[in-house]
Amino acid sequence: MYTTYNTNVVMSEAMECLRKNIGIIKTEIFISNLLREPFDYTEWRRDKFNDMSLEELNKAAAEYSAKLHSEDNVQ
C-alpha cells in the first residue's frame, strides 16, 4: 500500500528536523547550497555508502538509531 504525503507537511517536518539537529544557521546554509548547486541525493547516498560492507552499514545504522533513542529519553 502506498501512502500519500502532503508536500507542505513533509517540508515543515524536514525543516523542523534540520533546525533541531543542526540549528537554524546551518539549516539556512544547507538550503542555500541545495538551491545554488545541482544536487542528486540518490547519487550522493549511493556514493556515500558504496564503500561500506553490509555489516558496516548495519552497525552504523544501529549506532545512529541508539543515539536517536538515547537523545529522545534525555528530553
C-alpha positions in Angstrom: 0.0 0.0 0.0 1.3 3.5 -0.9 0.9 6.4 1.4 0.5 9.9 0.0 2.2 12.7 1.8 1.2 16.4 1.8 4.2 18.4 0.5 3.7 21.2 3.0 3.7 18.8 5.9 6.8 17.0 4.6 8.6 20.3 4.1 7.6 21.5 7.6 8.7 18.3 9.2 12.0 18.4 7.3 12.7 22.0 8.3 12.0 21.2 11.9 14.3 18.2 11.8 17.1 20.2 10.3 16.6 23.1 12.8 16.6 20.8 15.8 19.6 18.8 14.7 21.9 21.3 13.1 20.5 24.7 14.1 18.9 27.5 12.2 22.2 28.9 10.7 23.4 25.6 9.3 19.9 24.8 8.1 20.0 28.1 6.1 23.5 27.3 4.7 22.3 23.8 3.7 19.2 25.1 1.9 21.2 27.8 0.2 23.7 25.3 -1.1 20.9 23.0 -2.4 19.4 25.9 -4.3 22.7 27.1 -5.7 24.2 23.8 -6.8 22.7 20.9 -8.7 22.4 18.0 -6.3 21.3 14.4 -6.8 20.5 13.0 -3.4 20.2 9.4 -4.7 23.7 9.6 -6.3 25.2 11.2 -3.2 23.7 8.5 -1.0 24.9 5.7 -3.3 28.4 7.2 -3.3 28.4 7.7 0.4 27.6 4.2 1.3 29.0 2.4 -1.7 32.3 1.5 0.0 30.6 0.2 3.1 30.1 -3.5 3.7 26.6 -4.6 4.7 28.0 -5.3 8.2 29.4 -1.7 8.4 26.2 -0.2 7.2 24.2 -2.2 9.7 26.5 -1.2 12.6 26.3 2.4 11.6 22.6 2.3 11.4 22.2 0.6 14.7 24.6 3.1 16.4 22.6 6.0 14.8 19.3 4.6 16.0 20.6 4.0 19.5 21.9 7.6 19.6 18.4 8.9 18.5 16.7 6.9 21.1 19.0 7.9 23.9 18.5 11.6 22.9 14.7 11.1 23.0 15.0 9.8 26.5 17.1 12.8 27.7 14.5 15.4 26.8 
